[in-house]
Amino acid sequence: MRIRQSTRLYLSALLTLIFLFASLAVAQDPDEKPGRPDNPAAREAWFRKGRQTRNGEPAAKMLHKAQVAKMQMRAARLHRIQEAAAIGAPLTDAAATNNT
């Protein structure tokens, strides 16, 4: 079966346009804003700064403080349980959580 020359020309033009538009769509960076050149030094400084919370403290510092507080609360709870056991009080949730 022989394809007509005009059909072949039409298909090749259509495929050329499809590939052209596809390559243009891929070539454009969606994060790049027009009129705003890339600043590698500022970008690197932003990444090196790290995460910061609303009050300006680094997130890692706040996480560490929370972890220390959690360990202190855990130790205090264990101490209350041991004191209750030493005096012979029944070990209840009230003794463990100090909600008496």
Biopython code that builds the backbone (N, CA, C, O; Angstrom):
import numpy as np
from Bio.PDB.StructureBuilder import StructureBuilder

atoms = [
    (1, "MET", "N", (0.848, -1.164, 0.000)),
    (1, "MET", "CA", (0.000, 0.000, 0.000)),
    (1, "MET", "C", (0.896, 1.229, 0.000)),
    (1, "MET", "O", (1.845, 1.336, 0.777)),
    (2, "ARG", "N", (0.580, 2.109, -0.854)),
    (2, "ARG", "CA", (1.425, 3.280, -1.040)),
    (2, "ARG", "C", (0.749, 4.517, -0.463)),
    (2, "ARG", "O", (-0.412, 4.805, -0.752)),
    (3, "ILE", "N", (1.516, 5.251, 0.373)),
    (3, "ILE", "CA", (0.989, 6.476, 0.966)),
    (3, "ILE", "C", (1.267, 7.621, 0.001)),
    (3, "ILE", "O", (2.345, 7.716, -0.586)),
    (4, "ARG", "N", (0.297, 8.460, -0.142)),
    (4, "ARG", "CA", (0.461, 9.598, -1.041)),
    (4, "ARG", "C", (1.529, 10.529, -0.501)),
    (4, "ARG", "O", (1.784, 10.585, 0.702)),
    (5, "GLN", "N", (2.139, 11.249, -1.404)),
    (5, "GLN", "CA", (3.209, 12.166, -1.028)),
    (5, "GLN", "C", (2.664, 13.315, -0.174)),
    (5, "GLN", "O", (3.336, 13.759, 0.757)),
    (6, "SER", "N", (1.468, 13.796, -0.474)),
    (6, "SER", "CA", (0.898, 14.904, 0.304)),
    (6, "SER", "C", (0.579, 14.453, 1.733)),
    (6, "SER", "O", (0.750, 15.220, 2.680)),
    (7, "THR", "N", (0.113, 13.202, 1.887)),
    (7, "THR", "CA", (-0.166, 12.676, 3.216)),
    (7, "THR", "C", (1.128, 12.522, 4.005)),
    (7, "THR", "O", (1.178, 12.838, 5.194)),
    (8, "ARG", "N", (2.149, 12.046, 3.357)),
    (8, "ARG", "CA", (3.449, 11.887, 3.999)),
    (8, "ARG", "C", (3.996, 13.245, 4.433)),
    (8, "ARG", "O", (4.552, 13.371, 5.524)),
    (9, "LEU", "N", (3.842, 14.253, 3.590)),
    (9, "LEU", "CA", (4.306, 15.601, 3.906)),
    (9, "LEU", "C", (3.519, 16.166, 5.091)),
    (9, "LEU", "O", (4.094, 16.790, 5.984)),
    (10, "TYR", "N", (2.212, 15.945, 5.093)),
    (10, "TYR", "CA", (1.354, 16.414, 6.187)),
    (10, "TYR", "C", (1.749, 15.749, 7.506)),
    (10, "TYR", "O", (1.868, 16.431, 8.524)),
    (11, "LEU", "N", (1.953, 14.429, 7.503)),
    (11, "LEU", "CA", (2.332, 13.713, 8.714)),
    (11, "LEU", "C", (3.705, 14.140, 9.224)),
    (11, "LEU", "O", (3.896, 14.288, 10.431)),
    (12, "SER", "N", (4.648, 14.336, 8.333)),
    (12, "SER", "CA", (5.981, 14.752, 8.777)),
    (12, "SER", "C", (5.946, 16.175, 9.351)),
    (12, "SER", "O", (6.653, 16.467, 10.315)),
    (13, "ALA", "N", (5.132, 17.059, 8.768)),
    (13, "ALA", "CA", (5.007, 18.410, 9.311)),
    (13, "ALA", "C", (4.337, 18.378, 10.680)),
    (13, "ALA", "O", (4.743, 19.104, 11.587)),
    (14, "LEU", "N", (3.325, 17.550, 10.832)),
    (14, "LEU", "CA", (2.631, 17.427, 12.102)),
    (14, "LEU", "C", (3.558, 16.880, 13.187)),
    (14, "LEU", "O", (3.580, 17.401, 14.302)),
    (15, "LEU", "N", (4.314, 15.845, 12.871)),
    (15, "LEU", "CA", (5.250, 15.287, 13.841)),
    (15, "LEU", "C", (6.352, 16.283, 14.202)),
    (15, "LEU", "O", (6.783, 16.346, 15.354)),
    (16, "THR", "N", (6.802, 17.049, 13.230)),
    (16, "THR", "CA", (7.817, 18.072, 13.491)),
    (16, "THR", "C", (7.281, 19.117, 14.456)),
    (16, "THR", "O", (7.986, 19.521, 15.380)),
    (17, "LEU", "N", (6.039, 19.562, 14.256)),
    (17, "LEU", "CA", (5.442, 20.543, 15.152)),
    (17, "LEU", "C", (5.250, 19.979, 16.563)),
    (17, "LEU", "O", (5.476, 20.680, 17.550)),
    (18, "ILE", "N", (4.844, 18.742, 16.654)),
    (18, "ILE", "CA", (4.643, 18.115, 17.962)),
    (18, "ILE", "C", (5.962, 18.049, 18.720)),
    (18, "ILE", "O", (6.023, 18.412, 19.894)),
    (19, "PHE", "N", (7.013, 17.589, 18.057)),
    (19, "PHE", "CA", (8.317, 17.505, 18.716)),
    (19, "PHE", "C", (8.872, 18.878, 19.063)),
    (19, "PHE", "O", (9.533, 19.041, 20.088)),
    (20, "LEU", "N", (8.608, 19.860, 18.218)),
    (20, "LEU", "CA", (9.078, 21.222, 18.473)),
    (20, "LEU", "C", (8.405, 21.791, 19.728)),
    (20, "LEU", "O", (9.083, 22.329, 20.603)),
    (21, "PHE", "N", (7.083, 21.674, 19.817)),
    (21, "PHE", "CA", (6.376, 22.181, 20.987)),
    (21, "PHE", "C", (6.729, 21.398, 22.250)),
    (21, "PHE", "O", (6.816, 21.972, 23.336)),
    (22, "ALA", "N", (6.927, 20.106, 22.111)),
    (22, "ALA", "CA", (7.311, 19.300, 23.274)),
    (22, "ALA", "C", (8.688, 19.701, 23.781)),
    (22, "ALA", "O", (8.899, 19.779, 24.991)),
    (23, "SER", "N", (9.612, 19.952, 22.896)),
    (23, "SER", "CA", (10.955, 20.348, 23.325)),
    (23, "SER", "C", (10.940, 21.745, 23.943)),
    (23, "SER", "O", (11.705, 22.011, 24.870)),
    (24, "LEU", "N", (10.091, 22.632, 23.453)),
    (24, "LEU", "CA", (9.987, 23.965, 24.052)),
    (24, "LEU", "C", (9.390, 23.890, 25.449)),
    (24, "LEU", "O", (9.811, 24.619, 26.347)),
    (25, "ALA", "N", (8.421, 23.020, 25.631)),
    (25, "ALA", "CA", (7.786, 22.886, 26.939)),
    (25, "ALA", "C", (8.767, 22.317, 27.957)),
    (25, "ALA", "O", (8.752, 22.725, 29.119)),
    (26, "VAL", "N", (9.609, 21.393, 27.549)),
    (26, "VAL", "CA", (10.584, 20.792, 28.448)),
    (26, "VAL", "C", (11.720, 21.770, 28.743)),
    (26, "VAL", "O", (12.260, 21.759, 29.850)),
    (27, "ALA", "N", (12.087, 22.599, 27.797)),
    (27, "ALA", "CA", (13.218, 23.499, 27.951)),
    (27, "ALA", "C", (12.937, 24.621, 28.936)),
    (27, "ALA", "O", (13.878, 25.162, 29.516)),
    (28, "GLN", "N", (11.685, 24.990, 29.150)),
    (28, "GLN", "CA", (11.364, 26.088, 30.057)),
    (28, "GLN", "C", (11.352, 25.598, 31.489)),
    (28, "GLN", "O", (10.753, 24.568, 31.797)),
    (29, "ASP", "N", (12.015, 26.337, 32.361)),
    (29, "ASP", "CA", (12.058, 26.010, 33.776)),
    (29, "ASP", "C", (10.879, 26.696, 34.458)),
    (29, "ASP", "O", (10.804, 27.924, 34.429)),
    (30, "PRO", "N", (9.963, 25.961, 35.066)),
    (30, "PRO", "CA", (8.786, 26.594, 35.673)),
    (30, "PRO", "C", (9.139, 27.450, 36.896)),
    (30, "PRO", "O", (8.387, 28.361, 37.244)),
    (31, "ASP", "N", (10.281, 27.168, 37.557)),
    (31, "ASP", "CA", (10.666, 27.946, 38.728)),
    (31, "ASP", "C", (11.353, 29.258, 38.368)),
    (31, "ASP", "O", (11.456, 30.160, 39.199)),
    (32, "GLU", "N", (11.808, 29.355, 37.160)),
    (32, "GLU", "CA", (12.526, 30.557, 36.751)),
    (32, "GLU", "C", (11.526, 31.652, 36.400)),
    (32, "GLU", "O", (10.657, 31.469, 35.548)),
    (33, "LYS", "N", (11.663, 32.773, 37.059)),
    (33, "LYS", "CA", (10.742, 33.885, 36.817)),
    (33, "LYS", "C", (11.372, 34.824, 35.791)),
    (33, "LYS", "O", (12.573, 35.084, 35.848)),
    (34, "PRO", "N", (10.583, 35.327, 34.866)),
    (34, "PRO", "CA", (11.149, 36.215, 33.862)),
    (34, "PRO", "C", (11.650, 37.512, 34.496)),
    (34, "PRO", "O", (10.997, 38.076, 35.374)),
    (35, "GLY", "N", (12.797, 37.971, 34.050)),
    (35, "GLY", "CA", (13.364, 39.211, 34.551)),
    (35, "GLY", "C", (14.079, 39.056, 35.880)),
    (35, "GLY", "O", (14.509, 40.053, 36.462)),
    (36, "ARG", "N", (14.219, 37.842, 36.374)),
    (36, "ARG", "CA", (14.892, 37.596, 37.650)),
    (36, "ARG", "C", (16.025, 36.599, 37.412)),
    (36, "ARG", "O", (15.785, 35.394, 37.339)),
    (37, "PRO", "N", (17.258, 37.097, 37.291)),
    (37, "PRO", "CA", (18.363, 36.187, 36.984)),
    (37, "PRO", "C", (18.699, 35.279, 38.179)),
    (37, "PRO", "O", (18.398, 35.594, 39.330)),
    (38, "ASP", "N", (19.317, 34.170, 37.869)),
    (38, "ASP", "CA", (19.713, 33.218, 38.894)),
    (38, "ASP", "C", (20.886, 33.780, 39.691)),
    (38, "ASP", "O", (21.803, 34.375, 39.124)),
    (39, "ASN", "N", (20.853, 33.590, 41.003)),
    (39, "ASN", "CA", (21.926, 34.056, 41.871)),
    (39, "ASN", "C", (22.427, 32.859, 42.673)),
    (39, "ASN", "O", (21.900, 32.578, 43.749)),
    (40, "PRO", "N", (23.442, 32.146, 42.166)),
    (40, "PRO", "CA", (23.896, 30.926, 42.842)),
    (40, "PRO", "C", (24.407, 31.170, 44.257)),
    (40, "PRO", "O", (24.203, 30.331, 45.134)),
    (41, "ALA", "N", (25.070, 32.309, 44.498)),
    (41, "ALA", "CA", (25.605, 32.575, 45.841)),
    (41, "ALA", "C", (24.469, 32.758, 46.851)),
    (41, "ALA", "O", (24.545, 32.243, 47.966)),
    (42, "ALA", "N", (23.437, 33.476, 46.474)),
    (42, "ALA", "CA", (22.295, 33.675, 47.371)),
    (42, "ALA", "C", (21.553, 32.363, 47.599)),
    (42, "ALA", "O", (21.102, 32.083, 48.710)),
    (43, "ARG", "N", (21.430, 31.569, 46.559)),
    (43, "ARG", "CA", (20.753, 30.276, 46.692)),
    (43, "ARG", "C", (21.527, 29.371, 47.652)),
    (43, "ARG", "O", (20.929, 28.705, 48.497)),
    (44, "GLU", "N", (22.852, 29.345, 47.523)),
    (44, "GLU", "CA", (23.670, 28.516, 48.409)),
    (44, "GLU", "C", (23.579, 29.005, 49.853)),
    (44, "GLU", "O", (23.511, 28.196, 50.779)),
    (45, "ALA", "N", (23.576, 30.317, 50.048)),
    (45, "ALA", "CA", (23.449, 30.869, 51.401)),
    (45, "ALA", "C", (22.104, 30.492, 52.007)),
    (45, "ALA", "O", (22.020, 30.203, 53.201)),
    (46, "TRP", "N", (21.060, 30.493, 51.199)),
    (46, "TRP", "CA", (19.730, 30.132, 51.688)),
    (46, "TRP", "C", (19.714, 28.680, 52.147)),
    (46, "TRP", "O", (19.142, 28.365, 53.191)),
    (47, "PHE", "N", (20.341, 27.787, 51.370)),
    (47, "PHE", "CA", (20.369, 26.379, 51.745)),
    (47, "PHE", "C", (21.240, 26.151, 52.975)),
    (47, "PHE", "O", (20.922, 25.296, 53.800)),
    (48, "ARG", "N", (22.323, 26.892, 53.111)),
    (48, "ARG", "CA", (23.216, 26.719, 54.260)),
    (48, "ARG", "C", (22.617, 27.260, 55.550)),
    (48, "ARG", "O", (22.959, 26.793, 56.636)),
    (49, "LYS", "N", (21.728, 28.238, 55.441)),
    (49, "LYS", "CA", (21.132, 28.855, 56.623)),
    (49, "LYS", "C", (20.333, 27.833, 57.421)),
    (49, "LYS", "O", (20.314, 27.894, 58.650)),
    (50, "GLY", "N", (19.694, 26.924, 56.767)),
    (50, "GLY", "CA", (18.918, 25.897, 57.454)),
    (50, "GLY", "C", (17.516, 26.386, 57.756)),
    (50, "GLY", "O", (17.162, 27.539, 57.512)),
    (51, "ARG", "N", (16.743, 25.478, 58.288)),
    (51, "ARG", "CA", (15.362, 25.811, 58.626)),
    (51, "ARG", "C", (15.330, 26.680, 59.874)),
    (51, "ARG", "O", (16.075, 26.452, 60.827)),
    (52, "GLN", "N", (14.474, 27.658, 59.853)),
    (52, "GLN", "CA", (14.281, 28.491, 61.025)),
    (52, "GLN", "C", (12.787, 28.617, 61.296)),
    (52, "GLN", "O", (11.963, 28.589, 60.382)),
    (53, "THR", "N", (12.465, 28.755, 62.570)),
    (53, "THR", "CA", (11.068, 28.883, 62.952)),
    (53, "THR", "C", (10.651, 30.344, 62.886)),
    (53, "THR", "O", (11.443, 31.213, 62.522)),
    (54, "ARG", "N", (9.419, 30.599, 63.238)),
    (54, "ARG", "CA", (8.900, 31.971, 63.159)),
    (54, "ARG", "C", (9.634, 32.931, 64.084)),
    (54, "ARG", "O", (9.757, 34.119, 63.786)),
    (55, "ASN", "N", (10.124, 32.410, 65.215)),
    (55, "ASN", "CA", (10.823, 33.291, 66.140)),
    (55, "ASN", "C", (12.313, 33.404, 65.829)),
    (55, "ASN", "O", (13.050, 34.037, 66.585)),
    (56, "GLY", "N", (12.761, 32.812, 64.748)),
    (56, "GLY", "CA", (14.145, 32.949, 64.305)),
    (56, "GLY", "C", (15.089, 31.884, 64.827)),
    (56, "GLY", "O", (16.252, 31.848, 64.425)),
    (57, "GLU", "N", (14.621, 31.013, 65.713)),
    (57, "GLU", "CA", (15.484, 29.947, 66.210)),
    (57, "GLU", "C", (15.554, 28.823, 65.185)),
    (57, "GLU", "O", (14.573, 28.544, 64.496)),
    (58, "PRO", "N", (16.709, 28.180, 65.085)),
    (58, "PRO", "CA", (16.800, 27.023, 64.187)),
    (58, "PRO", "C", (15.878, 25.898, 64.662)),
    (58, "PRO", "O", (15.720, 25.673, 65.862)),
    (59, "ALA", "N", (15.290, 25.217, 63.727)),
    (59, "ALA", "CA", (14.363, 24.134, 64.064)),
    (59, "ALA", "C", (15.069, 23.017, 64.813)),
    (59, "ALA", "O", (14.480, 22.400, 65.701)),
    (60, "ALA", "N", (16.319, 22.748, 64.470)),
    (60, "ALA", "CA", (17.059, 21.679, 65.145)),
    (60, "ALA", "C", (17.239, 21.999, 66.630)),
    (60, "ALA", "O", (17.180, 21.099, 67.467)),
    (61, "LYS", "N", (17.457, 23.265, 66.960)),
    (61, "LYS", "CA", (17.623, 23.665, 68.362)),
    (61, "LYS", "C", (16.327, 23.446, 69.133)),
    (61, "LYS", "O", (16.343, 22.961, 70.264)),
    (62, "MET", "N", (15.215, 23.803, 68.519)),
    (62, "MET", "CA", (13.926, 23.608, 69.187)),
    (62, "MET", "C", (13.602, 22.127, 69.349)),
    (62, "MET", "O", (13.046, 21.725, 70.371)),
    (63, "LEU", "N", (13.941, 21.314, 68.357)),
    (63, "LEU", "CA", (13.722, 19.876, 68.472)),
    (63, "LEU", "C", (14.564, 19.292, 69.600)),
    (63, "LEU", "O", (14.107, 18.423, 70.343)),
    (64, "HIS", "N", (15.795, 19.778, 69.721)),
    (64, "HIS", "CA", (16.662, 19.294, 70.798)),
    (64, "HIS", "C", (16.083, 19.675, 72.161)),
    (64, "HIS", "O", (16.082, 18.858, 73.083)),
    (65, "LYS", "N", (15.593, 20.904, 72.294)),
    (65, "LYS", "CA", (14.987, 21.335, 73.556)),
    (65, "LYS", "C", (13.777, 20.469, 73.904)),
    (65, "LYS", "O", (13.585, 20.097, 75.061)),
    (66, "ALA", "N", (12.972, 20.154, 72.906)),
    (66, "ALA", "CA", (11.799, 19.307, 73.130)),
    (66, "ALA", "C", (12.211, 17.902, 73.554)),
    (66, "ALA", "O", (11.574, 17.303, 74.420)),
    (67, "GLN", "N", (13.266, 17.378, 72.954)),
    (67, "GLN", "CA", (13.747, 16.043, 73.315)),
    (67, "GLN", "C", (14.265, 16.027, 74.747)),
    (67, "GLN", "O", (13.997, 15.084, 75.492)),
    (68, "VAL", "N", (15.008, 17.066, 75.138)),
    (68, "VAL", "CA", (15.516, 17.155, 76.516)),
    (68, "VAL", "C", (14.358, 17.250, 77.500)),
    (68, "VAL", "O", (14.370, 16.585, 78.535)),
    (69, "ALA", "N", (13.347, 18.079, 77.184)),
    (69, "ALA", "CA", (12.188, 18.207, 78.063)),
    (69, "ALA", "C", (11.451, 16.874, 78.190)),
    (69, "ALA", "O", (10.993, 16.517, 79.276)),
    (70, "LYS", "N", (11.337, 16.151, 77.100)),
    (70, "LYS", "CA", (10.667, 14.852, 77.122)),
    (70, "LYS", "C", (11.418, 13.885, 78.024)),
    (70, "LYS", "O", (10.797, 13.159, 78.801)),
    (71, "MET", "N", (12.740, 13.863, 77.935)),
    (71, "MET", "CA", (13.536, 12.964, 78.767)),
    (71, "MET", "C", (13.430, 13.355, 80.243)),
    (71, "MET", "O", (13.400, 12.485, 81.113)),
    (72, "GLN", "N", (13.373, 14.673, 80.532)),
    (72, "GLN", "CA", (13.221, 15.122, 81.916)),
    (72, "GLN", "C", (11.862, 14.718, 82.475)),
    (72, "GLN", "O", (11.769, 14.291, 83.626)),
    (73, "MET", "N", (10.805, 14.848, 81.670)),
    (73, "MET", "CA", (9.473, 14.434, 82.130)),
    (73, "MET", "C", (9.424, 12.927, 82.353)),
    (73, "MET", "O", (8.792, 12.457, 83.299)),
    (74, "ARG", "N", (10.082, 12.179, 81.492)),
    (74, "ARG", "CA", (10.114, 10.730, 81.631)),
    (74, "ARG", "C", (10.842, 10.333, 82.918)),
    (74, "ARG", "O", (10.405, 9.430, 83.631)),
    (75, "ALA", "N", (11.965, 11.022, 83.212)),
    (75, "ALA", "CA", (12.727, 10.735, 84.425)),
    (75, "ALA", "C", (11.917, 11.111, 85.670)),
    (75, "ALA", "O", (11.937, 10.387, 86.665)),
    (76, "ALA", "N", (11.202, 12.246, 85.615)),
    (76, "ALA", "CA", (10.385, 12.666, 86.758)),
    (76, "ALA", "C", (9.268, 11.666, 87.007)),
    (76, "ALA", "O", (8.966, 11.358, 88.160)),
    (77, "ARG", "N", (8.655, 11.159, 85.960)),
    (77, "ARG", "CA", (7.582, 10.172, 86.104)),
    (77, "ARG", "C", (8.122, 8.894, 86.736)),
    (77, "ARG", "O", (7.498, 8.321, 87.629)),
    (78, "LEU", "N", (9.298, 8.449, 86.261)),
    (78, "LEU", "CA", (9.910, 7.249, 86.822)),
    (78, "LEU", "C", (10.243, 7.461, 88.301)),
    (78, "LEU", "O", (10.074, 6.548, 89.110)),
    (79, "HIS", "N", (10.711, 8.646, 88.655)),
    (79, "HIS", "CA", (11.038, 8.964, 90.044)),
    (79, "HIS", "C", (9.776, 8.914, 90.917)),
    (79, "HIS", "O", (9.810, 8.382, 92.027)),
    (80, "ARG", "N", (8.667, 9.467, 90.419)),
    (80, "ARG", "CA", (7.415, 9.423, 91.178)),
    (80, "ARG", "C", (6.949, 7.984, 91.392)),
    (80, "ARG", "O", (6.469, 7.642, 92.473)),
    (81, "ILE", "N", (7.086, 7.153, 90.384)),
    (81, "ILE", "CA", (6.681, 5.742, 90.493)),
    (81, "ILE", "C", (7.558, 5.035, 91.521)),
    (81, "ILE", "O", (7.061, 4.249, 92.328)),
    (82, "GLN", "N", (8.865, 5.313, 91.491)),
    (82, "GLN", "CA", (9.774, 4.672, 92.441)),
    (82, "GLN", "C", (9.485, 5.137, 93.872)),
    (82, "GLN", "O", (9.551, 4.337, 94.805)),
    (83, "GLU", "N", (9.167, 6.422, 94.053)),
    (83, "GLU", "CA", (8.825, 6.923, 95.386)),
    (83, "GLU", "C", (7.547, 6.268, 95.900)),
    (83, "GLU", "O", (7.458, 5.895, 97.070)),
    (84, "ALA", "N", (6.561, 6.132, 95.019)),
    (84, "ALA", "CA", (5.300, 5.506, 95.421)),
    (84, "ALA", "C", (5.533, 4.049, 95.794)),
    (84, "ALA", "O", (4.922, 3.547, 96.737)),
    (85, "ALA", "N", (6.399, 3.373, 95.073)),
    (85, "ALA", "CA", (6.685, 1.974, 95.379)),
    (85, "ALA", "C", (7.465, 1.858, 96.680)),
    (85, "ALA", "O", (7.295, 0.887, 97.418)),
    (86, "ALA", "N", (8.325, 2.841, 96.972)),
    (86, "ALA", "CA", (9.149, 2.783, 98.190)),
    (86, "ALA", "C", (8.301, 2.947, 99.443)),
    (86, "ALA", "O", (8.594, 2.336, 100.471)),
    (87, "ILE", "N", (7.263, 3.759, 99.372)),
    (87, "ILE", "CA", (6.426, 3.955, 100.554)),
    (87, "ILE", "C", (5.272, 2.964, 100.616)),
    (87, "ILE", "O", (4.470, 3.000, 101.550)),
    (88, "GLY", "N", (5.185, 2.099, 99.647)),
    (88, "GLY", "CA", (4.168, 1.057, 99.662)),
    (88, "GLY", "C", (2.838, 1.488, 99.094)),
    (88, "GLY", "O", (1.852, 0.766, 99.237)),
    (89, "ALA", "N", (2.779, 2.627, 98.463)),
    (89, "ALA", "CA", (1.528, 3.074, 97.848)),
    (89, "ALA", "C", (1.249, 2.226, 96.619)),
    (89, "ALA", "O", (2.171, 1.784, 95.934)),
    (90, "PRO", "N", (-0.029, 2.005, 96.345)),
    (90, "PRO", "CA", (-0.338, 1.216, 95.145)),
    (90, "PRO", "C", (0.073, 1.975, 93.884)),
    (90, "PRO", "O", (-0.088, 3.193, 93.798)),
    (91, "LEU", "N", (0.593, 1.255, 92.933)),
    (91, "LEU", "CA", (1.031, 1.872, 91.681)),
    (91, "LEU", "C", (-0.167, 2.043, 90.764)),
    (91, "LEU", "O", (-0.580, 1.121, 90.061)),
    (92, "THR", "N", (-0.698, 3.222, 90.794)),
    (92, "THR", "CA", (-1.833, 3.541, 89.945)),
    (92, "THR", "C", (-1.400, 4.592, 88.939)),
    (92, "THR", "O", (-0.296, 5.131, 89.013)),
    (93, "ASP", "N", (-2.286, 4.871, 88.006)),
    (93, "ASP", "CA", (-1.996, 5.927, 87.034)),
    (93, "ASP", "C", (-1.895, 7.281, 87.706)),
    (93, "ASP", "O", (-1.156, 8.152, 87.246)),
    (94, "ALA", "N", (-2.645, 7.469, 88.809)),
    (94, "ALA", "CA", (-2.591, 8.746, 89.519)),
    (94, "ALA", "C", (-1.219, 8.961, 90.131)),
    (94, "ALA", "O", (-0.708, 10.081, 90.136)),
    (95, "ALA", "N", (-0.614, 7.886, 90.651)),
    (95, "ALA", "CA", (0.717, 8.006, 91.230)),
    (95, "ALA", "C", (1.754, 8.254, 90.135)),
    (95, "ALA", "O", (2.718, 8.993, 90.333)),
    (96, "ALA", "N", (1.545, 7.639, 89.004)),
    (96, "ALA", "CA", (2.515, 7.769, 87.917)),
    (96, "ALA", "C", (2.444, 9.134, 87.267)),
    (96, "ALA", "O", (3.466, 9.691, 86.869)),
    (97, "THR", "N", (1.250, 9.671, 87.159)),
    (97, "THR", "CA", (1.105, 10.946, 86.454)),
    (97, "THR", "C", (0.994, 12.124, 87.390)),
    (97, "THR", "O", (0.955, 13.270, 86.941)),
    (98, "ASN", "N", (0.940, 11.864, 88.701)),
    (98, "ASN", "CA", (0.859, 12.938, 89.691)),
    (98, "ASN", "C", (-0.419, 13.749, 89.529)),
    (98, "ASN", "O", (-0.403, 14.974, 89.646)),
    (99, "ASN", "N", (-1.531, 13.058, 89.257)),
    (99, "ASN", "CA", (-2.821, 13.732, 89.092)),
    (99, "ASN", "C", (-3.706, 13.529, 90.318)),
    (99, "ASN", "O", (-4.921, 13.406, 90.165)),
    (100, "THR", "N", (-3.152, 13.489, 91.520)),
    (100, "THR", "CA", (-3.952, 13.249, 92.708)),
    (100, "THR", "C", (-4.552, 14.512, 93.243)),
    (100, "THR", "O", (-5.260, 14.481, 94.249)),
]
sb = StructureBuilder()
sb.init_structure("model")
sb.init_model(0)
sb.init_chain("A")
sb.init_seg("    ")
for serial, (resi, resn, name, xyz) in enumerate(atoms, 1):
    if name == "N":
        sb.init_residue(resn, " ", resi, " ")
    sb.init_atom(name, np.array(xyz, "f"), 0.0, 1.0, " ", f" {name:<3s}", serial, name[0])
structure = sb.get_structure()
